[in-house]
Amino acid sequence: MGGPQLLGVSDLHVSYAENRAVVDALRPDRPDDWLLVAGDVADRFEDVEWALRLLRERFGTVVWAPGNHELWTVPADPVTLRGEARYRQLVELCRRLGVHTPEDPYPVWEGADGPVTVAPLFVLYDYSFLAPGASTKAESLRIAERSGVVCTDEFLLHPEPYDSREAWCAARVAYTERRLAALPPDRPTVLVNHYPLVREPTDVLWYPEFAQWCGTTRTADWHLRFRAAAVVYGHLHIPRTSWHDGVRFEEVSLGYPREWRRRGDSPQPIRRILPAG
């Protein structure tokens, strides 16, 4: 079977019974395979815990970066924490389970095509991926509203204690940039983020107005500055491989049942990141 693999998945959305069955069926090829989980495990805290606990029991190492859905505060969730407090509670949950988070020392993959530093990121978005024809956030939001395309984050993803999601994003970008800049300069990385680090992957969205909830221009050169061997992301629900500045970007999302059924009845959501090829 060869050596261990570095694998990626995201957007499991296990509140859907069909997706929960898909996750329940996931198995590594080898017990020492690593799994990178690039966010949107579930909306409710207990569902996030169920999925990450299951995956940690099966895979040798699990690395998690949060998506927007984990950060939602939904009425049906007994955990009513909001914003930064909710994120910190998720980090504590992962630490109890033995799952790596953006707040922990970055683990080093020593398998084939390694060593590489695996860096889970949490940087959010700041509306800088403006809707076509917009020059400001306010104008971009008006265009989205007129098109009937408004992300649920506007109602459920609270930025406390920050004044806005873009302020929270700015703080996360500054914090993460410092950490990445301190990594050994001779070692490549695998960057794991819920959102694509560059805007180009959003060009294929059916509704381009949605791009403003999909990342920040502040990370546009990180795949080059921080020596990425690969970038792993989700959020768009368009699993594919693309190349930007010679760097491989892997969208690893499962998505909602109505989406993955278009690709077949037996989804295979896990994608191999390393070894490459």
PAFI-346956 format. One line per 3 residues: number of its first residue (from 0); for each residue x, y, z of N, C-alpha, C. Coordinates in steps of 0.02 Angstrom, whole numbers, plus 32768, in hexadecimal, padded with zeros to 4 digits. Layout:
! residues N
NUM> X,Y,Z,X,Y,Z,X,Y,Z ~ ...
END
This chain:
! residues 277
0> 8029,7FC4,8000,8000,8000,8000,802B,803F,8000 ~ 806C,803A,8008,8096,8075,800A,8094,8097,804D ~ 80B3,80D2,8050,80B7,80F7,808E,8079,811F,809D
3> 807A,8143,80D5,8040,816A,80E8,8032,81A3,80B7 ~ 7FF4,81BB,80B7,7FDF,81F0,808B,7FC8,822D,80B3 ~ 7FCF,8267,8095,7FB3,82A5,80AF,7F74,82B3,8086
6> 7F3A,82B0,80A7,7EFA,82B3,8085,7ED3,82F0,809A ~ 7EA4,8306,8070,7E7D,8341,8080,7E33,8338,8073 ~ 7E0A,8359,809C,7DC1,8358,8094,7DA6,8398,80B5
9> 7D6A,83AC,80A0,7D4A,83E6,80C0,7D00,83E4,80B2 ~ 7CDC,8413,80D0,7C95,841D,80C4,7C6E,83DC,80C9 ~ 7C77,83BB,8102,7C56,837B,810E,7C0C,8384,8120
12> 7BFA,83BA,8140,7BB4,83CC,814E,7B8D,8390,8167 ~ 7BA4,8375,81A0,7B88,8336,81B8,7B43,833D,81D7 ~ 7B26,8379,81D9,7AE1,837F,81EF,7AB1,835F,81BD
15> 7AC8,8356,817F,7AA1,8331,814D,7AAE,82E6,8157 ~ 7A78,82C0,815C,7A7E,8278,8169,7AA9,8255,8133 ~ 7AA1,826A,80F5,7AC8,824B,80BF,7B12,8258,80C7
18> 7B23,8295,80DC,7B6A,82A5,80E6,7B85,8282,8124 ~ 7B5C,827C,8157,7B72,8259,8193,7B83,8210,8183 ~ 7B5C,81F2,8156,7B6A,81AD,8142,7BAB,81AA,811A
21> 7BB8,81DC,80F0,7BF7,81DE,80CA,7C32,81E2,80FA ~ 7C2E,820E,812B,7C65,8216,815B,7C6E,81D6,8184 ~ 7C36,81B7,8198,7C3A,817A,81BF,7C5D,8142,8199
24> 7C5D,8146,8156,7C7C,8113,812D,7CC5,8122,811C ~ 7CDE,815D,812E,7D22,816F,811C,7D55,8145,8142 ~ 7D86,812C,811E,7DBC,8105,813C,7DFE,8118,811A
27> 7E34,811A,8140,7E75,8125,8120,7E8D,80E6,80FD ~ 7EBA,80EE,80CD,7EDA,80B3,80AF,7F0A,8093,80E0 ~ 7F29,80BD,8109,7F58,80A5,813C,7F48,80C9,817D
30> 7F52,80AA,81B6,7F41,80CB,81F6,7F6C,8108,8205 ~ 7FA6,8110,81E2,7FD0,814A,81EE,7FC5,8181,81BA ~ 7F91,817C,8190,7F7F,81B3,8164,7F6A,81F0,818B
33> 7F7B,822B,8171,7F65,826B,818E,7F28,8283,8169 ~ 7EFA,82A6,818C,7EC0,82C3,816D,7EBC,830E,817F ~ 7EBB,8338,814B,7EB4,8380,8152,7E6A,8391,8148
36> 7E4B,83AF,817A,7E03,83BF,8177,7DFD,840B,8171 ~ 7DEB,8423,8136,7DEC,846B,8128,7DA9,848C,8134 ~ 7D8A,847D,816C,7D50,84A3,8183,7D0D,848B,816B
39> 7CD9,84A9,8189,7C92,849A,817D,7C83,8451,818A ~ 7C98,843A,81C5,7C86,83F7,81DB,7C3B,83F4,81E9 ~ 7C21,8427,820C,7BDA,8428,821E,7BC9,846C,823B
42> 7B88,8478,8245,7B71,84B7,8262,7B6E,84B4,82AE ~ 7B5D,8479,82C9,7B53,8473,8311,7B91,8454,8331 ~ 7B9F,846B,836F,7BDB,8456,8392,7BDE,840A,839A
45> 7BA7,83EB,83AE,7BA8,83A3,83BA,7BB6,837C,837A ~ 7BA0,8395,8341,7BAE,8373,8302,7BF7,837A,82ED ~ 7C14,83B4,82FB,7C5C,83BD,82EF,7C83,838B,8319
48> 7C70,8386,8359,7C92,8357,8385,7C8B,830F,836D ~ 7C4F,82FB,8359,7C45,82B7,8340,7C73,82A7,8306 ~ 7C75,82D4,82D5,7C9C,82C6,8299,7CE7,82C6,82A7
51> 7D00,82F8,82CB,7D48,82FB,82D8,7D5F,82C2,8305 ~ 7D36,82AF,8334,7D48,8275,835F,7D4E,8236,8334 ~ 7D1D,822B,8308,7D1E,81F0,82DD,7D5C,81F0,82B1
54> 7D6B,8228,8292,7DA4,822B,8264,7DE6,8223,828A ~ 7DEA,8240,82C6,7E28,823A,82ED,7E33,81F2,8303 ~ 7DFE,81CC,830F,7E06,8186,8322,7E20,815C,82E8
57> 7E15,8172,82AB,7E25,8149,8271,7E67,815D,824F ~ 7E76,819E,824E,7EB1,81B6,822B,7EEA,81C3,825C ~ 7F27,81BB,8243,7F60,81C3,826F,7F67,8209,828B
60> 7F5A,823B,8261,7F5D,8281,8276,7F24,82A6,8253 ~ 7F01,82D1,8278,7ECC,82FA,825B,7EDD,8344,8268 ~ 7ED7,836D,8234,7EE5,83B4,8237,7EA6,83D9,8221
63> 7E8F,8409,824A,7E50,842C,823C,7E5C,8477,8235 ~ 7E3D,8494,8201,7E37,84DD,81FB,7DED,84ED,81F9 ~ 7DD6,8520,821C,7D8E,852D,8221,7D71,8549,81E1
66> 7D32,8536,81D3,7D0C,8557,819F,7CDB,8588,81BD ~ 7CB3,85A6,8194,7C82,85D5,81AE,7C4A,85B2,81D4 ~ 7C38,8574,81BF,7C00,8552,81DF,7C0F,8540,8228
69> 7C4C,852C,8238,7C5C,851E,827E,7C55,855D,82AA ~ 7C5D,8597,828A,7C5B,85D6,82B0,7C15,85F3,82B5 ~ 7BE5,85D5,8292,7BA0,85ED,8299,7B86,85DF,82DF
72> 7B5C,860B,82F7,7B36,85FF,8334,7AED,85F6,831F ~ 7AD8,85B7,831B,7A96,85A7,8301,7A66,859C,833B ~ 7A26,85AC,8333,79F5,85A6,836A,79F0,855F,8386
75> 79FC,852C,835D,79F4,84E7,8374,7A30,84CD,839B ~ 7A65,84F5,83A1,7AA2,84DD,83C3,7AA1,84F1,840C ~ 7AA6,84C1,843A,7AAB,84D2,8481,7AE8,84FD,8492
78> 7B1D,84F8,8469,7B58,8521,8474,7B4B,8565,8453 ~ 7B40,8597,847C,7B2B,85D8,8463,7B63,860B,845D ~ 7BA1,85F5,8465,7BDA,8622,845F,7BDC,8641,841A
81> 7BF7,867E,8416,7BFA,86A3,83D7,7C41,86BA,83CA ~ 7C51,86C2,838A,7C8F,86E2,8375,7CCD,86BF,838E ~ 7CFC,86E8,83A7,7D3C,86CE,83BF,7D33,869A,83F6
84> 7D03,86A4,8422,7CF8,8674,8459,7CE4,8630,843D ~ 7CBC,8630,8409,7CA8,85F0,83EB,7CE4,85CE,83CB ~ 7D0C,85F5,83A7,7D48,85D9,8388,7D76,85BA,83BD
87> 7D81,85DD,83F3,7DAE,85C4,8427,7D92,8584,8446 ~ 7D50,857F,844D,7D33,8541,8467,7D3D,8507,8436 ~ 7D3A,8515,83F5,7D48,84E1,83C3,7D91,84CB,83C6
90> 7DBE,84FA,83D1,7E04,84E9,83D9,7E0E,84BB,8415 ~ 7DEE,84CB,844D,7DF4,84A1,8488,7DD8,845C,847B ~ 7DA1,8458,8457,7D85,8416,8445,7DB8,83EE,841D
93> 7DD6,840D,83EB,7E07,83EA,83C2,7E43,83D2,83EC ~ 7E58,83FB,841A,7E91,83E7,8443,7E80,83AB,846F ~ 7E42,83A8,8488,7E2D,836D,84AF,7E2D,832F,8483
96> 7E1C,8337,8444,7E19,82FE,8416,7E5C,82EC,83F8 ~ 7E8E,8317,8401,7ECF,830B,83E2,7ED3,8320,839A ~ 7EAB,8353,8387,7EA9,836E,8343,7ED0,83AF,8341
99> 7EFC,83B8,8310,7F23,83F5,8309,7EF7,842F,82F1 ~ 7F04,846C,830A,7EDD,84A7,82F9,7F0C,84E0,82E4 ~ 7EF0,8518,82CC,7F1A,8551,82BA,7F3D,8572,82F6
102> 7F2B,855E,8333,7F4A,857B,836E,7F83,8551,838A ~ 7F90,8518,836C,7FC3,84EA,8385,8003,84EE,835C ~ 803B,84D3,8376,8076,84CE,834C,8066,84A8,830C
105> 807E,84C1,82D4,806F,84A1,8294,8094,845E,8290 ~ 8070,8427,8281,8091,83E6,827B,80B9,83E1,823A ~ 80E9,83B3,823A,8114,83A9,81FF,8107,8364,81E2
108> 80F4,8363,81A3,80EA,8324,817F,812E,830A,8168 ~ 813E,82CD,817C,817F,82B0,816D,817A,8279,8138 ~ 813F,8270,811A,8136,823B,80E9,8154,824E,80A5
111> 8140,8228,8071,815A,8234,802E,814A,827C,8019 ~ 817A,829C,7FF8,8178,82E2,7FE4,817F,8311,801F ~ 8191,82F8,8059,819D,8321,8093,81E8,832A,809D
114> 81FC,834B,80D4,81CF,8368,8106,81AE,83A8,80EE ~ 8170,83B2,8102,814C,83F1,80F7,8128,8404,8138 ~ 8125,8444,8144,80FE,845D,817D,80B5,8462,8168
117> 8089,8442,818D,8041,8445,8180,8024,847D,81AB ~ 800B,84B1,818B,7FF4,84EC,81AF,7FA9,84F6,81A7 ~ 7F7F,84E2,81D8,7F38,84F3,81D6,7F2F,853E,81E5
120> 7F07,855F,81BD,7EFF,85A8,81C2,7EB7,85BA,81D3 ~ 7EAF,85F2,81F4,7E6E,860F,8200,7E74,865A,81F5 ~ 7E5F,8671,81BA,7E68,86B8,81A9,7E26,86DA,8194
123> 7DEF,86B5,818D,7DAE,86D2,817C,7DAF,86F6,8138 ~ 7D84,8729,8131,7D7E,874F,80F3,7D6E,8797,8106 ~ 7D77,87C4,80D5,7D6D,880B,80E4,7D49,8831,80AD
126> 7D25,880D,8082,7CFD,882B,804D,7D28,884A,8016 ~ 7D6A,883D,8016,7D95,885A,7FE2,7D90,8836,7F9F ~ 7D6F,87FB,7F9D,7D5E,87DC,7F5D,7D1C,87FA,7F46
129> 7D1E,8839,7F31,7CE1,885F,7F23,7CB8,8840,7EEA ~ 7C76,8849,7EEE,7C4A,8833,7EB9,7C5B,8859,7E79 ~ 7C52,883A,7E3F,7C5F,885C,7E00,7C3A,889E,7DFB
132> 7C5F,88D3,7DEB,7C41,8915,7DE4,7C42,893F,7E23 ~ 7C58,8922,7E5B,7C59,8946,7E9B,7C9E,8962,7EA9 ~ 7C9F,899B,7ECB,7CDF,89B9,7EE0,7CE5,89C0,7F2B
135> 7CAF,89B1,7F50,7CB0,89B4,7F99,7C89,8979,7FB5 ~ 7C94,896A,7FF6,7C6F,8934,8016,7C24,8942,8014 ~ 7C10,897F,8023,7BC9,898F,8025,7BA9,8983,7FE0
138> 7BCB,8998,7FAC,7BB1,898E,7F69,7BAE,8944,7F57 ~ 7BE3,8920,7F6B,7BE6,88D8,7F5E,7BAC,88B3,7F80 ~ 7B9D,88C6,7FBF,7B65,88A7,7FE2,7B22,88B8,7FC2
141> 7B1B,88F6,7FAA,7ADD,8908,7F88,7AD2,88DF,7F49 ~ 7B08,88D4,7F24,7B03,88AB,7EE7,7AED,8864,7EF9 ~ 7B0B,8849,7F2F,7AF9,8805,7F44,7AB0,8801,7F59
144> 7A9A,8833,7F7F,7A55,8834,7F96,7A24,8837,7F5B ~ 7A34,8861,7F29,7A08,8866,7EEF,7A06,8824,7EC8 ~ 7A3D,87FE,7ECB,7A40,87BE,7EA8,7A22,8785,7ED1
147> 7A10,8793,7F10,79F5,875F,7F3B,7A2A,872F,7F53 ~ 7A6A,8746,7F55,7AA2,871B,7F6A,7AC2,873B,7FA6 ~ 7AAD,8727,7FE2,7AC9,8741,8020,7ADD,8707,804C
150> 7B1B,8705,8061,7B34,86CE,808A,7B12,86CF,80CF ~ 7B02,8695,80E8,7AE3,868E,812A,7B10,86A8,8162 ~ 7B51,86AE,8154,7B7F,86CC,8185,7B66,8710,819E
153> 7B44,8735,8172,7B2D,8777,8185,7AFD,8775,81C1 ~ 7AE1,873A,81CE,7AB0,8733,8204,7AC9,8707,823D ~ 7AF8,86D9,822F,7B0A,86A7,8261,7B54,86A7,8275
156> 7B7F,86C8,824F,7BC6,86C9,8260,7BD6,870D,8280 ~ 7BDA,870C,82C2,7BE2,874A,82E8,7C2D,8756,82F6 ~ 7C43,8795,82F0,7C8B,87A3,82F7,7CA4,87B4,833D
159> 7C78,87B3,8370,7C8E,87C9,83B3,7CD0,87A8,83C8 ~ 7CFD,87CE,83E7,7CF6,8814,83FF,7D09,8849,83CB ~ 7D13,8835,838D,7D26,8865,8359,7CE7,8889,8340
162> 7CF2,88C4,8322,7CBB,88EC,830A,7C9C,88D0,82CA ~ 7CC2,88A8,82A6,7CAA,888F,8266,7CD1,8850,8253 ~ 7CB7,882A,8223,7CDB,87F0,820B,7D1C,8804,81EA
165> 7D1D,883D,81C6,7D5C,8851,81A7,7D91,8866,81DA ~ 7D7B,8881,8213,7DAB,8891,8248,7DC8,8851,8266 ~ 7D9D,8820,826F,7DB5,87DF,8288,7DE5,87C0,8255
168> 7DD4,87C5,8216,7E00,87AC,81E1,7E44,87CE,81E4 ~ 7E46,8810,81EA,7E85,8834,81EC,7EB1,881C,8226 ~ 7E92,8812,8260,7EB8,87F9,829A,7ED3,87B3,828E
171> 7EAA,8788,826F,7EC0,8743,8261,7EF7,8742,822D ~ 7EF2,876C,81FA,7F26,876E,81C7,7F68,8783,81E5 ~ 7F67,87B7,820F,7FA6,87CF,822D,7FC5,8799,825A
174> 7F9C,8779,8282,7FB4,8744,82AF,7FD1,870A,8286 ~ 7FAD,86F4,8254,7FC2,86BA,822C,8001,86CA,8204 ~ 8004,8706,81E9,803E,871B,81C1,807E,8718,81EB
177> 8079,872E,8229,80B4,872C,8256,80CA,86E4,8261 ~ 809A,86B7,826B,80AC,8671,8277,80CC,8651,823A ~ 80B0,865E,8200,80CC,8641,81C3,8111,865D,81B3
180> 811B,869D,81C1,815C,86BC,81B3,8193,86A0,81E0 ~ 8180,8683,8219,81B1,8668,8248,81C4,8620,8239 ~ 81A5,8601,8206,81B5,85BB,81F5,81FB,85B6,81D5
183> 821A,857B,81D9,825B,8572,81B9,8259,8585,816F ~ 8285,85B0,8158,8281,85C9,8113,8292,8596,80DE ~ 82AE,855D,80F2,82C3,852B,80C1,8290,84F1,80BD
186> 8257,84F7,80DE,8227,84BF,80DE,81E6,84D5,80BC ~ 81CE,84AD,808C,818E,84BD,806D,8154,84B1,809D ~ 8119,84C9,808A,80DE,84C4,80B4,80A4,84A5,808C
189> 8074,848C,80B2,8031,8480,8097,8002,84AD,80BF ~ 7FE3,84DD,809D,7FB8,850E,80BE,7F6F,84F6,80B9 ~ 7F4E,84F2,80F2,7F0A,84D8,80F6,7EDC,850F,810F
192> 7EAF,8525,80E5,7E82,855C,80F7,7E3D,854E,80DB ~ 7E09,8562,80FF,7DC6,8555,80E4,7DBA,8579,80A2 ~ 7DD3,85B7,809E,7DC9,85DF,8062,7E06,85DC,8035
195> 7DFD,85E2,7FF3,7E38,85E5,7FC7,7E62,8622,7FD8 ~ 7EA3,861B,7FD5,7ECF,8654,7FE6,7ED3,8687,7FAE ~ 7EBE,8675,7F73,7EBC,86A3,7F3A,7E75,86A6,7F1F
198> 7E65,86DB,7EFA,7E20,86E4,7EE3,7E0F,86B7,7EA7 ~ 7E40,86A4,7E7F,7E32,8683,7E40,7E03,8646,7E45 ~ 7E08,861C,7E79,7DD9,85E3,7E7C,7D8F,85F8,7E7E
201> 7D80,8635,7E94,7D3B,864B,7E97,7D20,865F,7E52 ~ 7D4B,8662,7E20,7D35,8677,7DDD,7D02,8646,7DC0 ~ 7D01,8608,7DD9,7CD3,85D6,7DBD,7C91,85D2,7DE3
204> 7C87,85FE,7E14,7C48,85FE,7E3A,7C0D,860E,7E0C ~ 7BD5,85EC,7E15,7B98,85FC,7DF0,7B80,8643,7E01 ~ 7B8B,8657,7E3F,7B75,8699,7E56,7BB4,86C0,7E6C
207> 7BD1,86E7,7E3F,7C10,870A,7E50,7C09,8739,7E8A ~ 7BCB,874F,7E9A,7BC2,877B,7ED3,7BD5,875A,7F15 ~ 7BD5,8717,7F16,7BE5,86F3,7F54,7C30,86F6,7F65
210> 7C5A,8709,7F36,7CA2,8709,7F41,7CB7,8734,7F7D ~ 7C90,8769,7F8D,7CA4,8795,7FC3,7CA5,8772,8007 ~ 7C85,8738,800C,7C87,8710,804A,7CB8,86D6,8044
213> 7CE9,86DC,8017,7D14,86A2,8007,7D5E,86AE,8011 ~ 7D72,86E2,8035,7DB9,86EB,8041,7DCD,8734,8045 ~ 7E0E,873F,8041,7E29,8783,8046,7E65,878B,8018
216> 7E6B,87C6,7FFB,7EA5,87D4,7FD0,7EE6,87D7,7FF8 ~ 7EE1,87DC,803A,7F1D,87E0,8063,7F48,87A0,8060 ~ 7F2A,8769,804B,7F50,8729,8049,7F65,8717,8002
219> 7F5F,8745,7FD2,7F68,8735,7F8B,7FAD,871B,7F7A ~ 7FE0,872C,7FA1,8024,8715,7F90,803F,86E2,7FC3 ~ 8015,86CA,7FF1,802E,869E,8025,8048,865C,8009
222> 8029,8643,7FD4,8040,8603,7FB8,8087,8609,7F9D ~ 809C,8645,7F8A,80E0,8650,7F73,810E,8664,7FAD ~ 80F8,8693,7FD6,8122,86AC,800D,8133,8674,803E
225> 8105,8646,8049,810E,8613,807C,8118,85CE,805F ~ 8130,85CC,8020,814E,8590,8001,811D,8555,8000 ~ 80E0,8561,7FEB,80AD,852C,7FEC,80BC,84F7,7FB7
228> 80C1,84B9,7FCE,80C1,8480,7FA0,807B,8472,7F87 ~ 8049,8484,7FB0,8003,847D,7F9E,7FDA,84A9,7FCC ~ 7FA1,84C0,7FB3,7F70,84E5,7FDB,7F2F,84BC,7FDB
231> 7F14,84B0,8016,7ED7,8489,801D,7EA0,84B7,8036 ~ 7E66,84B6,8014,7E2F,84E1,8028,7DED,84BF,8018 ~ 7DB6,84DF,802D,7D73,84C6,801F,7D44,8500,800F
234> 7D0A,8501,8030,7CDA,8538,8030,7CB2,8540,7FF0 ~ 7CD2,8537,7FB6,7CB0,8545,7F77,7C84,850A,7F60 ~ 7C90,84CF,7F7C,7C6B,8492,7F69,7C76,8482,7F1F
237> 7CB2,848F,7F07,7CC5,847F,7EC2,7D08,845A,7EC5 ~ 7D07,841A,7ED8,7D47,83F6,7EE0,7D6D,83F2,7E9E ~ 7DAC,8406,7EA0,7DD5,8405,7E63,7E1D,8416,7E76
240> 7E49,840D,7E45,7E8F,8422,7E4A,7E9A,845C,7E1B ~ 7EB9,8491,7E34,7ECC,84C9,7E09,7F13,84DE,7E1B ~ 7F31,8504,7DEF,7F77,851A,7DF9,7F7A,8566,7DF5
243> 7F9D,8584,7E25,7FA4,85CC,7E26,7FEE,85DC,7E36 ~ 800E,85FE,7E07,8055,860E,7E0E,807F,85CE,7E17 ~ 806A,8598,7DF7,808F,8559,7DFB,8082,8532,7E3A
246> 8054,8548,7E65,8044,8526,7EA4,8001,8502,7E9C ~ 7FFF,84C5,7EB5,7FC2,849C,7EB0,7F90,84AF,7EE7 ~ 7F53,84BE,7ED4,7F1C,84CC,7F02,7EEA,8494,7EFD
249> 7ED8,8476,7F36,7EA8,843F,7F37,7E6A,8454,7F5D ~ 7E31,8455,7F39,7DF0,845E,7F59,7DD6,841A,7F6C ~ 7DCB,840F,7FAD,7DBF,83CB,7FC7,7D7A,83C2,7FE5
252> 7D49,83EB,7FCF,7D08,83EA,7FF0,7CDC,83B0,7FD9 ~ 7CB5,8396,8009,7C7F,8368,7FF9,7C42,838F,7FE1 ~ 7C2B,83BF,800A,7BF1,83E8,7FF7,7BAF,83C9,800E
255> 7B79,83E8,7FFA,7B36,83D1,800C,7B22,8395,7FE1 ~ 7AF5,836A,7FFB,7AE1,832F,7FD4,7ACA,833F,7F8D ~ 7AA4,8375,7F84,7A8B,8385,7F41,7AC5,8395,7F12
258> 7AFE,83AB,7F2F,7B38,83BC,7F05,7B61,837E,7EF4 ~ 7B71,8355,7F27,7B9D,831C,7F17,7B78,82E6,7EF0 ~ 7B35,82E5,7EF4,7B10,82B4,7ECB,7B17,82C2,7E80
261> 7B23,8301,7E6E,7B2F,8310,7E28,7B6E,82EF,7E0E ~ 7B9B,82DF,7E3D,7BDB,82C0,7E2A,7BD9,8274,7E31 ~ 7BA0,8259,7E48,7B9A,8210,7E50,7B7C,81FF,7E94
264> 7B65,81C1,7E9A,7B43,81AB,7ED7,7B72,8196,7F0E ~ 7BB1,818A,7EFE,7BE1,8172,7F30,7C1B,81A4,7F34 ~ 7C13,81DA,7F5C,7C47,820E,7F5F,7C87,81F4,7F7D
267> 7CBF,820A,7F62,7D01,81FC,7F7D,7D20,823F,7F8F ~ 7D0F,825B,7FC9,7D22,82A0,7FD7,7D6B,82AC,7FE7 ~ 7D8F,8278,7FFD,7DD4,8281,8011,7E01,8286,7FD4
270> 7E2C,82B9,7FD2,7E5C,82C2,7F9C,7EA3,82BD,7FB8 ~ 7ECF,829E,7F92,7F14,8297,7FA8,7F3A,82D7,7F9A ~ 7F5E,82EE,7FCC,7F87,832A,7FC6,7FD1,8318,7FBB
273> 7FEA,82EC,7FE5,802E,82D1,7FDF,802B,8286,7FEE ~ 8055,825E,7FCC,8083,8270,7F97,805D,828C,7F5A ~ 807D,82BA,7F37,805E,82D8,7EFC,805E,82A7,7EC2
276> 802F,82B3,7E94,8031,828C,7E56,7FF9,8258,7E53
END
